């Protein structure tokens, strides 16, 4: 592993060097129409939920921008309320946040039809994040109950055709084989994803997979390293959603160059894999992430650095 991670860091040095980018995370609704077997926020889980107002969401985005993040990630469950109105309000929110913060915006609305993707492209969304979790169709069907593998893949490719960058992701520790992981690694490159994410499955109350064991984090770290070696140019997240700020160092050591899920403390927001880890304690902030990045001999990039790198990614075939 030492040699694998060292090679991954060498590959990273050849592209973004010692710069790490920071993503602000605004999970503005925890309502979802889906019933995914791995997700705490699945439709049938009787949990307390929230839906932030658009004004609250805008203010949280502004606060994150002021704290020094390089991108605003507008994340949501597949909220039926926004589906009913065709996401028009979220498109307008995207346009407003871009104009008022000057930062790129990533949208994560789940699967949506082509015409709504077109609307987000027109609103200026830079990224469309939509994860298969696995590229084994049988496993996909067990994870994403009653959802279409092909629809989900089509949505990503349509967003790419409209000029958006796409983020693809896989979930580790959900019954996949080594061959499944290899297939996913190749699929991410084949579809032209420019940000590639892996996260470990975290069992939680109220989901069918609650009795499953949490994945050994070593698998996630290996996948990060392999992604970096295969795709030196890629933006690869070190997500704070799985192990919080305590897990950042290992993921950066494995070759990640993005810190995702930075959340303002006392904001009332939740995480995804871990709904509350480090959220209100102030652990998932630009200041804490930057301290760890500096300890590793790296540096948090600037907003200008990030936008320049996005331009390079958009220029790639």
Residue, then its C-alpha position, 0 to 999 in steps of 0.5 A: x500500500x505504501x508504494x501504491x499511495x506513493x505512486x498515486x501522489x506522484x501522479x497527482x503532482x504531475x497535474x494539480x501538484x500540491x494544490x487541494x480544492x475545497x467544496x462547500x456542501x449545501x444539502x438543502x432537502x432530505x426528502x426523497x422519492x427513492x427507496x435505495x437500500x443503502x441510504x438513510x434518507x430512503x423514502x420509507x425510513x421514518x426519520x425527521x426531515x427538512x427542506x431549506x427555503x431557497x433564501x436559506x439555501x442562498x444564504x448558506x451558499x454565500x456564507x460558504x463562499x465567504x469562508x473560502x470554498x472554491x465551489x458550491x455543491x447544491x445537494x438534495x434527495x430526489x425531492x418530489x416537491x421540486x420534481x412537481x415544479x420542474x426544478x425551476x426554482x432550483x435553476x433560478x437559485x443556481x443562476x443567483x448563486x453563480x452571479x452573487x458568489x462568482x463560484x462554480x456550482x455543482x448540482x446533485x438533483x438525482x435523475x432528471x429528464x433531458x429538458x430539466x438538464x438543459x435548464x440547469x445548463x442554461x442556468x450556468x451549472x458547471x457540474x452534474x453529479x449523479x452516481x451509479x454506485x456500481x456498474x454491475x447491473x444486478x448489484x445496481x438493482x439491489x441497491x437502487x430499488x426500482x430505478x433504471x440503470x440506463x436512465x441514470x447513465x443517459x442523464x450523465x451523458x446528456x449533461x456532458x453533451x450540454x457542456x457540463x462536467x460530470x461526476x461519477x461515483x461508486x460505493x465500496x463495501x456493498x457486495x461488489x467483487x474486485x472485477x466489479x470495481x475494475x469495471x467501474x474504474x474503466x466505466x468512469x473513464x469511458x463516459x468522460x467523468x472529470x470528477x470520480x468519487x468513491x465512498x465506503x458504505x456506512x450502515x445506518x438505522x432504518x435501511x435494509x442493509x443495516x446489518x451489513x458490516x461497514x466497509x474496510x476503509x482500506x478498500x476506499x483508499x485503494x480505489x482513490x489511488x487507482x483512480x489517481x493513477x489511471x486518471x491523473x487529471x481527475x478531481x478525486x474527492x476526499x469526502x468528509x461524509x464517511x469519517x469526518x475530518x479525522x479521515x481527511x489525511x488518509x484520503x489525501x495521502x492516497x491521492x485525493x485532491x478535493x475536500x468535499x462536504x465542507x459545511x458551516x457549523x450550526x447551520x442545521x445541515x446534515x451530511x449524507x453517509x454520516x448525517x451528523x459527524x463533525x457537522x455542528x462541532x465546526x470540524x468540517x470547515x475550510x479552516x480545519x481542512x486547510x490546517x490538515x492540508x498544510x500539515x501534509x506539505x500541501x496547500x489549499x488552492x485559490x478560487x482562481x486556481x480552481x476555475x483555471x483547472x476547470x477550464x482545462x478539464x472542459x477543454x479536454x476531449 
